[in-house]
Amino acid sequence: MKKWISIAVIALLAGCSSTEVVRQLDVTVGQQLIDLKKARDNGALSASEYDSQRRKLINNVE
């Protein structure tokens, strides 16, 4: 009986582990604004899209 309980516990705990590495990126608002400007300058964003995204970033800080 103890053997089955031990096997069940090991099986449950093994399912909780992962080999996937998760990295959190801490991108500052300043860096996001720089990236937005680059996208606009390179033609990836229109002026209105740039303005809209810029306002969203700034409003989220306040």
CHARMM-style PDB file with segment names, atoms N, HN, CA, C and O in Angstrom:
ATOM      1  N   MET     1       0.829  -1.195   0.000  1.00  0.00      PROA
ATOM      2  CA  MET     1       0.000   0.000   0.000  1.00  0.00      PROA
ATOM      3  C   MET     1       0.874   1.260   0.000  1.00  0.00      PROA
ATOM      4  O   MET     1       0.642   2.193  -0.768  1.00  0.00      PROA
ATOM      5  N   LYS     2       1.890   1.263   0.885  1.00  0.00      PROA
ATOM      6  HN  LYS     2       2.078   0.505   1.509  1.00  0.00      PROA
ATOM      7  CA  LYS     2       2.780   2.426   0.944  1.00  0.00      PROA
ATOM      8  C   LYS     2       3.498   2.631  -0.388  1.00  0.00      PROA
ATOM      9  O   LYS     2       3.745   3.758  -0.817  1.00  0.00      PROA
ATOM     10  N   LYS     3       3.822   1.509  -1.026  1.00  0.00      PROA
ATOM     11  HN  LYS     3       3.621   0.594  -0.677  1.00  0.00      PROA
ATOM     12  CA  LYS     3       4.517   1.599  -2.305  1.00  0.00      PROA
ATOM     13  C   LYS     3       3.649   2.307  -3.337  1.00  0.00      PROA
ATOM     14  O   LYS     3       4.153   3.135  -4.097  1.00  0.00      PROA
ATOM     15  N   TRP     4       2.362   1.999  -3.380  1.00  0.00      PROA
ATOM     16  HN  TRP     4       1.953   1.327  -2.764  1.00  0.00      PROA
ATOM     17  CA  TRP     4       1.449   2.618  -4.343  1.00  0.00      PROA
ATOM     18  C   TRP     4       1.239   4.098  -4.040  1.00  0.00      PROA
ATOM     19  O   TRP     4       1.132   4.916  -4.954  1.00  0.00      PROA
ATOM     20  N   ILE     5       1.183   4.429  -2.777  1.00  0.00      PROA
ATOM     21  HN  ILE     5       1.270   3.764  -2.035  1.00  0.00      PROA
ATOM     22  CA  ILE     5       1.039   5.842  -2.397  1.00  0.00      PROA
ATOM     23  C   ILE     5       2.290   6.614  -2.809  1.00  0.00      PROA
ATOM     24  O   ILE     5       2.200   7.728  -3.325  1.00  0.00      PROA
ATOM     25  N   SER     6       3.447   6.018  -2.579  1.00  0.00      PROA
ATOM     26  HN  SER     6       3.520   5.113  -2.160  1.00  0.00      PROA
ATOM     27  CA  SER     6       4.700   6.669  -2.974  1.00  0.00      PROA
ATOM     28  C   SER     6       4.764   6.871  -4.483  1.00  0.00      PROA
ATOM     29  O   SER     6       5.174   7.931  -4.956  1.00  0.00      PROA
ATOM     30  N   ILE     7       4.360   5.857  -5.231  1.00  0.00      PROA
ATOM     31  HN  ILE     7       4.027   4.996  -4.846  1.00  0.00      PROA
ATOM     32  CA  ILE     7       4.361   5.957  -6.693  1.00  0.00      PROA
ATOM     33  C   ILE     7       3.392   7.042  -7.152  1.00  0.00      PROA
ATOM     34  O   ILE     7       3.707   7.812  -8.059  1.00  0.00      PROA
ATOM     35  N   ALA     8       2.212   7.106  -6.527  1.00  0.00      PROA
ATOM     36  HN  ALA     8       1.956   6.480  -5.790  1.00  0.00      PROA
ATOM     37  CA  ALA     8       1.220   8.118  -6.895  1.00  0.00      PROA
ATOM     38  C   ALA     8       1.744   9.523  -6.613  1.00  0.00      PROA
ATOM     39  O   ALA     8       1.572  10.427  -7.431  1.00  0.00      PROA
ATOM     40  N   VAL     9       2.375   9.707  -5.470  1.00  0.00      PROA
ATOM     41  HN  VAL     9       2.515   8.972  -4.806  1.00  0.00      PROA
ATOM     42  CA  VAL     9       2.920  11.016  -5.110  1.00  0.00      PROA
ATOM     43  C   VAL     9       4.026  11.415  -6.083  1.00  0.00      PROA
ATOM     44  O   VAL     9       4.069  12.558  -6.538  1.00  0.00      PROA
ATOM     45  N   ILE    10       4.906  10.493  -6.398  1.00  0.00      PROA
ATOM     46  HN  ILE    10       4.871   9.565  -6.028  1.00  0.00      PROA
ATOM     47  CA  ILE    10       5.990  10.785  -7.343  1.00  0.00      PROA
ATOM     48  C   ILE    10       5.427  11.136  -8.712  1.00  0.00      PROA
ATOM     49  O   ILE    10       5.903  12.066  -9.363  1.00  0.00      PROA
ATOM     50  N   ALA    11       4.414  10.394  -9.149  1.00  0.00      PROA
ATOM     51  HN  ALA    11       4.027   9.639  -8.620  1.00  0.00      PROA
ATOM     52  CA  ALA    11       3.804  10.665 -10.455  1.00  0.00      PROA
ATOM     53  C   ALA    11       3.157  12.044 -10.478  1.00  0.00      PROA
ATOM     54  O   ALA    11       3.274  12.767 -11.468  1.00  0.00      PROA
ATOM     55  N   LEU    12       2.481  12.411  -9.403  1.00  0.00      PROA
ATOM     56  HN  LEU    12       2.386  11.824  -8.600  1.00  0.00      PROA
ATOM     57  CA  LEU    12       1.846  13.728  -9.345  1.00  0.00      PROA
ATOM     58  C   LEU    12       2.880  14.846  -9.351  1.00  0.00      PROA
ATOM     59  O   LEU    12       2.713  15.852 -10.040  1.00  0.00      PROA
ATOM     60  N   LEU    13       3.941  14.664  -8.585  1.00  0.00      PROA
ATOM     61  HN  LEU    13       4.076  13.847  -8.025  1.00  0.00      PROA
ATOM     62  CA  LEU    13       4.977  15.694  -8.523  1.00  0.00      PROA
ATOM     63  C   LEU    13       5.754  15.791  -9.832  1.00  0.00      PROA
ATOM     64  O   LEU    13       6.177  16.880 -10.221  1.00  0.00      PROA
ATOM     65  N   ALA    14       5.941  14.691 -10.498  1.00  0.00      PROA
ATOM     66  HN  ALA    14       5.598  13.806 -10.182  1.00  0.00      PROA
ATOM     67  CA  ALA    14       6.656  14.710 -11.773  1.00  0.00      PROA
ATOM     68  C   ALA    14       5.871  15.485 -12.818  1.00  0.00      PROA
ATOM     69  O   ALA    14       6.465  16.108 -13.698  1.00  0.00      PROA
ATOM     70  N   GLY    15       4.560  15.456 -12.737  1.00  0.00      PROA
ATOM     71  HN  GLY    15       4.078  14.950 -12.023  1.00  0.00      PROA
ATOM     72  CA  GLY    15       3.729  16.197 -13.681  1.00  0.00      PROA
ATOM     73  C   GLY    15       3.796  17.694 -13.469  1.00  0.00      PROA
ATOM     74  O   GLY    15       3.449  18.460 -14.369  1.00  0.00      PROA
ATOM     75  N   CYS    16       4.231  18.125 -12.308  1.00  0.00      PROA
ATOM     76  HN  CYS    16       4.512  17.503 -11.577  1.00  0.00      PROA
ATOM     77  CA  CYS    16       4.300  19.553 -11.997  1.00  0.00      PROA
ATOM     78  C   CYS    16       5.596  20.195 -12.482  1.00  0.00      PROA
ATOM     79  O   CYS    16       5.695  21.420 -12.547  1.00  0.00      PROA
ATOM     80  N   SER    17       6.567  19.392 -12.814  1.00  0.00      PROA
ATOM     81  HN  SER    17       6.486  18.397 -12.761  1.00  0.00      PROA
ATOM     82  CA  SER    17       7.848  19.965 -13.221  1.00  0.00      PROA
ATOM     83  C   SER    17       7.876  20.200 -14.722  1.00  0.00      PROA
ATOM     84  O   SER    17       7.091  19.632 -15.481  1.00  0.00      PROA
ATOM     85  N   SER    18       8.795  21.046 -15.119  1.00  0.00      PROA
ATOM     86  HN  SER    18       9.433  21.507 -14.502  1.00  0.00      PROA
ATOM     87  CA  SER    18       8.926  21.374 -16.530  1.00  0.00      PROA
ATOM     88  C   SER    18      10.382  21.663 -16.835  1.00  0.00      PROA
ATOM     89  O   SER    18      11.123  22.160 -15.987  1.00  0.00      PROA
ATOM     90  N   THR    19      10.775  21.350 -18.040  1.00  0.00      PROA
ATOM     91  HN  THR    19      10.173  20.946 -18.729  1.00  0.00      PROA
ATOM     92  CA  THR    19      12.135  21.675 -18.458  1.00  0.00      PROA
ATOM     93  C   THR    19      12.169  22.978 -19.243  1.00  0.00      PROA
ATOM     94  O   THR    19      13.237  23.433 -19.652  1.00  0.00      PROA
ATOM     95  N   GLU    20      11.010  23.574 -19.453  1.00  0.00      PROA
ATOM     96  HN  GLU    20      10.142  23.204 -19.121  1.00  0.00      PROA
ATOM     97  CA  GLU    20      10.920  24.821 -20.209  1.00  0.00      PROA
ATOM     98  C   GLU    20      11.404  25.987 -19.358  1.00  0.00      PROA
ATOM     99  O   GLU    20      10.991  26.144 -18.209  1.00  0.00      PROA
ATOM    100  N   VAL    21      12.273  26.793 -19.928  1.00  0.00      PROA
ATOM    101  HN  VAL    21      12.608  26.665 -20.862  1.00  0.00      PROA
ATOM    102  CA  VAL    21      12.799  27.964 -19.233  1.00  0.00      PROA
ATOM    103  C   VAL    21      11.939  29.165 -19.600  1.00  0.00      PROA
ATOM    104  O   VAL    21      11.726  29.456 -20.777  1.00  0.00      PROA
ATOM    105  N   VAL    22      11.449  29.858 -18.576  1.00  0.00      PROA
ATOM    106  HN  VAL    22      11.623  29.621 -17.620  1.00  0.00      PROA
ATOM    107  CA  VAL    22      10.623  31.042 -18.794  1.00  0.00      PROA
ATOM    108  C   VAL    22      11.452  32.254 -18.411  1.00  0.00      PROA
ATOM    109  O   VAL    22      11.984  32.336 -17.304  1.00  0.00      PROA
ATOM    110  N   ARG    23      11.553  33.190 -19.338  1.00  0.00      PROA
ATOM    111  HN  ARG    23      11.121  33.123 -20.237  1.00  0.00      PROA
ATOM    112  CA  ARG    23      12.305  34.416 -19.068  1.00  0.00      PROA
ATOM    113  C   ARG    23      11.365  35.599 -19.136  1.00  0.00      PROA
ATOM    114  O   ARG    23      10.607  35.762 -20.092  1.00  0.00      PROA
ATOM    115  N   GLN    24      11.429  36.413 -18.115  1.00  0.00      PROA
ATOM    116  HN  GLN    24      12.045  36.281 -17.339  1.00  0.00      PROA
ATOM    117  CA  GLN    24      10.613  37.617 -18.088  1.00  0.00      PROA
ATOM    118  C   GLN    24      11.430  38.761 -18.672  1.00  0.00      PROA
ATOM    119  O   GLN    24      12.564  39.010 -18.261  1.00  0.00      PROA
ATOM    120  N   LEU    25      10.843  39.436 -19.618  1.00  0.00      PROA
ATOM    121  HN  LEU    25       9.922  39.234 -19.951  1.00  0.00      PROA
ATOM    122  CA  LEU    25      11.515  40.581 -20.219  1.00  0.00      PROA
ATOM    123  C   LEU    25      11.001  41.855 -19.564  1.00  0.00      PROA
ATOM    124  O   LEU    25       9.805  42.144 -19.598  1.00  0.00      PROA
ATOM    125  N   ASP    26      11.892  42.594 -18.985  1.00  0.00      PROA
ATOM    126  HN  ASP    26      12.864  42.359 -18.957  1.00  0.00      PROA
ATOM    127  CA  ASP    26      11.529  43.861 -18.375  1.00  0.00      PROA
ATOM    128  C   ASP    26      11.907  44.981 -19.337  1.00  0.00      PROA
ATOM    129  O   ASP    26      13.008  45.529 -19.277  1.00  0.00      PROA
ATOM    130  N   VAL    27      10.979  45.306 -20.217  1.00  0.00      PROA
ATOM    131  HN  VAL    27      10.085  44.861 -20.266  1.00  0.00      PROA
ATOM    132  CA  VAL    27      11.208  46.358 -21.193  1.00  0.00      PROA
ATOM    133  C   VAL    27      10.603  47.638 -20.638  1.00  0.00      PROA
ATOM    134  O   VAL    27       9.429  47.669 -20.270  1.00  0.00      PROA
ATOM    135  N   THR    28      11.398  48.680 -20.581  1.00  0.00      PROA
ATOM    136  HN  THR    28      12.352  48.654 -20.880  1.00  0.00      PROA
ATOM    137  CA  THR    28      10.912  49.945 -20.041  1.00  0.00      PROA
ATOM    138  C   THR    28      10.001  50.631 -21.048  1.00  0.00      PROA
ATOM    139  O   THR    28      10.027  50.333 -22.242  1.00  0.00      PROA
ATOM    140  N   VAL    29       9.206  51.544 -20.545  1.00  0.00      PROA
ATOM    141  HN  VAL    29       9.185  51.786 -19.575  1.00  0.00      PROA
ATOM    142  CA  VAL    29       8.334  52.329 -21.416  1.00  0.00      PROA
ATOM    143  C   VAL    29       9.186  53.136 -22.387  1.00  0.00      PROA
ATOM    144  O   VAL    29       8.822  53.296 -23.553  1.00  0.00      PROA
ATOM    145  N   GLY    30      10.307  53.638 -21.913  1.00  0.00      PROA
ATOM    146  HN  GLY    30      10.602  53.507 -20.966  1.00  0.00      PROA
ATOM    147  CA  GLY    30      11.206  54.392 -22.784  1.00  0.00      PROA
ATOM    148  C   GLY    30      11.682  53.554 -23.964  1.00  0.00      PROA
ATOM    149  O   GLY    30      11.716  54.027 -25.100  1.00  0.00      PROA
ATOM    150  N   GLN    31      12.050  52.299 -23.685  1.00  0.00      PROA
ATOM    151  HN  GLN    31      12.022  51.914 -22.762  1.00  0.00      PROA
ATOM    152  CA  GLN    31      12.491  51.415 -24.762  1.00  0.00      PROA
ATOM    153  C   GLN    31      11.346  51.110 -25.718  1.00  0.00      PROA
ATOM    154  O   GLN    31      11.551  51.037 -26.929  1.00  0.00      PROA
ATOM    155  N   GLN    32      10.146  50.932 -25.182  1.00  0.00      PROA
ATOM    156  HN  GLN    32       9.980  50.991 -24.198  1.00  0.00      PROA
ATOM    157  CA  GLN    32       8.985  50.684 -26.038  1.00  0.00      PROA
ATOM    158  C   GLN    32       8.708  51.882 -26.941  1.00  0.00      PROA
ATOM    159  O   GLN    32       8.358  51.715 -28.110  1.00  0.00      PROA
ATOM    160  N   LEU    33       8.867  53.092 -26.397  1.00  0.00      PROA
ATOM    161  HN  LEU    33       9.151  53.227 -25.448  1.00  0.00      PROA
ATOM    162  CA  LEU    33       8.670  54.295 -27.208  1.00  0.00      PROA
ATOM    163  C   LEU    33       9.725  54.396 -28.312  1.00  0.00      PROA
ATOM    164  O   LEU    33       9.416  54.785 -29.439  1.00  0.00      PROA
ATOM    165  N   ILE    34      10.955  54.047 -27.987  1.00  0.00      PROA
ATOM    166  HN  ILE    34      11.205  53.731 -27.072  1.00  0.00      PROA
ATOM    167  CA  ILE    34      12.023  54.045 -28.997  1.00  0.00      PROA
ATOM    168  C   ILE    34      11.702  53.037 -30.097  1.00  0.00      PROA
ATOM    169  O   ILE    34      11.858  53.330 -31.282  1.00  0.00      PROA
ATOM    170  N   ASP    35      11.251  51.847 -29.695  1.00  0.00      PROA
ATOM    171  HN  ASP    35      11.124  51.609 -28.731  1.00  0.00      PROA
ATOM    172  CA  ASP    35      10.900  50.817 -30.675  1.00  0.00      PROA
ATOM    173  C   ASP    35       9.735  51.258 -31.553  1.00  0.00      PROA
ATOM    174  O   ASP    35       9.722  50.996 -32.756  1.00  0.00      PROA
ATOM    175  N   LEU    36       8.758  51.928 -30.948  1.00  0.00      PROA
ATOM    176  HN  LEU    36       8.769  52.141 -29.971  1.00  0.00      PROA
ATOM    177  CA  LEU    36       7.627  52.442 -31.728  1.00  0.00      PROA
ATOM    178  C   LEU    36       8.099  53.453 -32.770  1.00  0.00      PROA
ATOM    179  O   LEU    36       7.673  53.418 -33.924  1.00  0.00      PROA
ATOM    180  N   LYS    37       8.982  54.352 -32.347  1.00  0.00      PROA
ATOM    181  HN  LYS    37       9.328  54.381 -31.409  1.00  0.00      PROA
ATOM    182  CA  LYS    37       9.485  55.373 -33.275  1.00  0.00      PROA
ATOM    183  C   LYS    37      10.249  54.728 -34.423  1.00  0.00      PROA
ATOM    184  O   LYS    37      10.112  55.141 -35.575  1.00  0.00      PROA
ATOM    185  N   LYS    38      11.054  53.714 -34.111  1.00  0.00      PROA
ATOM    186  HN  LYS    38      11.166  53.378 -33.175  1.00  0.00      PROA
ATOM    187  CA  LYS    38      11.784  53.007 -35.164  1.00  0.00      PROA
ATOM    188  C   LYS    38      10.812  52.354 -36.144  1.00  0.00      PROA
ATOM    189  O   LYS    38      11.026  52.386 -37.355  1.00  0.00      PROA
ATOM    190  N   ALA    39       9.748  51.764 -35.615  1.00  0.00      PROA
ATOM    191  HN  ALA    39       9.574  51.738 -34.630  1.00  0.00      PROA
ATOM    192  CA  ALA    39       8.754  51.120 -36.477  1.00  0.00      PROA
ATOM    193  C   ALA    39       8.083  52.145 -37.381  1.00  0.00      PROA
ATOM    194  O   ALA    39       7.843  51.881 -38.559  1.00  0.00      PROA
ATOM    195  N   ARG    40       7.781  53.313 -36.827  1.00  0.00      PROA
ATOM    196  HN  ARG    40       7.975  53.528 -35.870  1.00  0.00      PROA
ATOM    197  CA  ARG    40       7.188  54.384 -37.637  1.00  0.00      PROA
ATOM    198  C   ARG    40       8.174  54.868 -38.691  1.00  0.00      PROA
ATOM    199  O   ARG    40       7.814  55.033 -39.857  1.00  0.00      PROA
ATOM    200  N   ASP    41       9.417  55.095 -38.279  1.00  0.00      PROA
ATOM    201  HN  ASP    41       9.709  54.961 -37.332  1.00  0.00      PROA
ATOM    202  CA  ASP    41      10.437  55.586 -39.208  1.00  0.00      PROA
ATOM    203  C   ASP    41      10.724  54.591 -40.337  1.00  0.00      PROA
ATOM    204  O   ASP    41      11.066  54.985 -41.451  1.00  0.00      PROA
ATOM    205  N   ASN    42      10.580  53.301 -40.036  1.00  0.00      PROA
ATOM    206  HN  ASN    42      10.302  52.980 -39.130  1.00  0.00      PROA
ATOM    207  CA  ASN    42      10.830  52.264 -41.046  1.00  0.00      PROA
ATOM    208  C   ASN    42       9.598  51.947 -41.885  1.00  0.00      PROA
ATOM    209  O   ASN    42       9.653  51.107 -42.783  1.00  0.00      PROA
ATOM    210  N   GLY    43       8.487  52.618 -41.592  1.00  0.00      PROA
ATOM    211  HN  GLY    43       8.442  53.301 -40.863  1.00  0.00      PROA
ATOM    212  CA  GLY    43       7.273  52.415 -42.372  1.00  0.00      PROA
ATOM    213  C   GLY    43       6.406  51.262 -41.914  1.00  0.00      PROA
ATOM    214  O   GLY    43       5.418  50.934 -42.571  1.00  0.00      PROA
ATOM    215  N   ALA    44       6.756  50.638 -40.792  1.00  0.00      PROA
ATOM    216  HN  ALA    44       7.558  50.905 -40.258  1.00  0.00      PROA
ATOM    217  CA  ALA    44       5.956  49.527 -40.281  1.00  0.00      PROA
ATOM    218  C   ALA    44       4.667  50.020 -39.627  1.00  0.00      PROA
ATOM    219  O   ALA    44       3.686  49.280 -39.549  1.00  0.00      PROA
ATOM    220  N   LEU    45       4.668  51.266 -39.159  1.00  0.00      PROA
ATOM    221  HN  LEU    45       5.464  51.867 -39.223  1.00  0.00      PROA
ATOM    222  CA  LEU    45       3.484  51.894 -38.554  1.00  0.00      PROA
ATOM    223  C   LEU    45       3.193  53.203 -39.265  1.00  0.00      PROA
ATOM    224  O   LEU    45       4.101  53.937 -39.655  1.00  0.00      PROA
ATOM    225  N   SER    46       1.910  53.476 -39.423  1.00  0.00      PROA
ATOM    226  HN  SER    46       1.173  52.880 -39.106  1.00  0.00      PROA
ATOM    227  CA  SER    46       1.530  54.790 -39.950  1.00  0.00      PROA
ATOM    228  C   SER    46       1.627  55.801 -38.815  1.00  0.00      PROA
ATOM    229  O   SER    46       1.777  55.427 -37.652  1.00  0.00      PROA
ATOM    230  N   ALA    47       1.542  57.071 -39.154  1.00  0.00      PROA
ATOM    231  HN  ALA    47       1.420  57.375 -40.099  1.00  0.00      PROA
ATOM    232  CA  ALA    47       1.604  58.121 -38.134  1.00  0.00      PROA
ATOM    233  C   ALA    47       0.460  57.979 -37.142  1.00  0.00      PROA
ATOM    234  O   ALA    47       0.658  58.174 -35.943  1.00  0.00      PROA
ATOM    235  N   SER    48      -0.734  57.642 -37.623  1.00  0.00      PROA
ATOM    236  HN  SER    48      -0.895  57.484 -38.597  1.00  0.00      PROA
ATOM    237  CA  SER    48      -1.877  57.505 -36.712  1.00  0.00      PROA
ATOM    238  C   SER    48      -1.721  56.275 -35.817  1.00  0.00      PROA
ATOM    239  O   SER    48      -2.091  56.319 -34.643  1.00  0.00      PROA
ATOM    240  N   GLU    49      -1.177  55.177 -36.357  1.00  0.00      PROA
ATOM    241  HN  GLU    49      -0.877  55.142 -37.311  1.00  0.00      PROA
ATOM    242  CA  GLU    49      -0.932  53.988 -35.534  1.00  0.00      PROA
ATOM    243  C   GLU    49       0.114  54.289 -34.467  1.00  0.00      PROA
ATOM    244  O   GLU    49      -0.024  53.879 -33.314  1.00  0.00      PROA
ATOM    245  N   TYR    50       1.152  55.003 -34.861  1.00  0.00      PROA
ATOM    246  HN  TYR    50       1.263  55.336 -35.798  1.00  0.00      PROA
ATOM    247  CA  TYR    50       2.204  55.393 -33.922  1.00  0.00      PROA
ATOM    248  C   TYR    50       1.623  56.234 -32.790  1.00  0.00      PROA
ATOM    249  O   TYR    50       1.879  55.969 -31.616  1.00  0.00      PROA
ATOM    250  N   ASP    51       0.838  57.254 -33.152  1.00  0.00      PROA
ATOM    251  HN  ASP    51       0.630  57.469 -34.106  1.00  0.00      PROA
ATOM    252  CA  ASP    51       0.244  58.133 -32.143  1.00  0.00      PROA
ATOM    253  C   ASP    51      -0.662  57.356 -31.198  1.00  0.00      PROA
ATOM    254  O   ASP    51      -0.640  57.583 -29.988  1.00  0.00      PROA
ATOM    255  N   SER    52      -1.448  56.451 -31.736  1.00  0.00      PROA
ATOM    256  HN  SER    52      -1.466  56.267 -32.719  1.00  0.00      PROA
ATOM    257  CA  SER    52      -2.364  55.652 -30.921  1.00  0.00      PROA
ATOM    258  C   SER    52      -1.598  54.769 -29.932  1.00  0.00      PROA
ATOM    259  O   SER    52      -1.926  54.732 -28.746  1.00  0.00      PROA
ATOM    260  N   GLN    53      -0.583  54.063 -30.418  1.00  0.00      PROA
ATOM    261  HN  GLN    53      -0.316  54.092 -31.381  1.00  0.00      PROA
ATOM    262  CA  GLN    53       0.206  53.180 -29.556  1.00  0.00      PROA
ATOM    263  C   GLN    53       1.005  53.973 -28.525  1.00  0.00      PROA
ATOM    264  O   GLN    53       1.163  53.539 -27.384  1.00  0.00      PROA
ATOM    265  N   ARG    54       1.499  55.120 -28.929  1.00  0.00      PROA
ATOM    266  HN  ARG    54       1.371  55.472 -29.856  1.00  0.00      PROA
ATOM    267  CA  ARG    54       2.260  55.984 -28.016  1.00  0.00      PROA
ATOM    268  C   ARG    54       1.369  56.455 -26.865  1.00  0.00      PROA
ATOM    269  O   ARG    54       1.773  56.426 -25.702  1.00  0.00      PROA
ATOM    270  N   ARG    55       0.151  56.891 -27.203  1.00  0.00      PROA
ATOM    271  HN  ARG    55      -0.177  56.915 -28.148  1.00  0.00      PROA
ATOM    272  CA  ARG    55      -0.789  57.330 -26.158  1.00  0.00      PROA
ATOM    273  C   ARG    55      -1.111  56.187 -25.199  1.00  0.00      PROA
ATOM    274  O   ARG    55      -1.175  56.396 -23.987  1.00  0.00      PROA
ATOM    275  N   LYS    56      -1.314  54.988 -25.726  1.00  0.00      PROA
ATOM    276  HN  LYS    56      -1.262  54.818 -26.710  1.00  0.00      PROA
ATOM    277  CA  LYS    56      -1.613  53.831 -24.870  1.00  0.00      PROA
ATOM    278  C   LYS    56      -0.475  53.568 -23.893  1.00  0.00      PROA
ATOM    279  O   LYS    56      -0.712  53.333 -22.708  1.00  0.00      PROA
ATOM    280  N   LEU    57       0.759  53.605 -24.387  1.00  0.00      PROA
ATOM    281  HN  LEU    57       0.951  53.795 -25.350  1.00  0.00      PROA
ATOM    282  CA  LEU    57       1.912  53.379 -23.513  1.00  0.00      PROA
ATOM    283  C   LEU    57       1.998  54.429 -22.415  1.00  0.00      PROA
ATOM    284  O   LEU    57       2.192  54.103 -21.245  1.00  0.00      PROA
ATOM    285  N   ILE    58       1.852  55.681 -22.799  1.00  0.00      PROA
ATOM    286  HN  ILE    58       1.694  55.946 -23.750  1.00  0.00      PROA
ATOM    287  CA  ILE    58       1.972  56.777 -21.833  1.00  0.00      PROA
ATOM    288  C   ILE    58       0.829  56.738 -20.826  1.00  0.00      PROA
ATOM    289  O   ILE    58       1.050  56.981 -19.640  1.00  0.00      PROA
ATOM    290  N   ASN    59      -0.384  56.437 -21.273  1.00  0.00      PROA
ATOM    291  HN  ASN    59      -0.563  56.239 -22.237  1.00  0.00      PROA
ATOM    292  CA  ASN    59      -1.529  56.375 -20.362  1.00  0.00      PROA
ATOM    293  C   ASN    59      -1.418  55.220 -19.377  1.00  0.00      PROA
ATOM    294  O   ASN    59      -1.936  55.313 -18.265  1.00  0.00      PROA
ATOM    295  N   ASN    60      -0.753  54.135 -19.761  1.00  0.00      PROA
ATOM    296  HN  ASN    60      -0.332  54.059 -20.665  1.00  0.00      PROA
ATOM    297  CA  ASN    60      -0.590  52.997 -18.856  1.00  0.00      PROA
ATOM    298  C   ASN    60       0.402  53.283 -17.745  1.00  0.00      PROA
ATOM    299  O   ASN    60       0.381  52.613 -16.712  1.00  0.00      PROA
ATOM    300  N   VAL    61       1.270  54.262 -17.936  1.00  0.00      PROA
ATOM    301  HN  VAL    61       1.288  54.806 -18.775  1.00  0.00      PROA
ATOM    302  CA  VAL    61       2.255  54.621 -16.921  1.00  0.00      PROA
ATOM    303  C   VAL    61       1.608  55.450 -15.830  1.00  0.00      PROA
ATOM    304  O   VAL    61       1.935  55.304 -14.652  1.00  0.00      PROA
ATOM    305  N   GLU    62       0.707  56.304 -16.213  1.00  0.00      PROA
ATOM    306  HN  GLU    62       0.441  56.423 -17.170  1.00  0.00      PROA
ATOM    307  CA  GLU    62       0.095  57.234 -15.257  1.00  0.00      PROA
ATOM    308  C   GLU    62      -0.838  56.562 -14.307  1.00  0.00      PROA
ATOM    309  OT1 GLU    62      -1.424  57.220 -13.447  1.00  0.00      PROA
TER     310      GLU     62
END
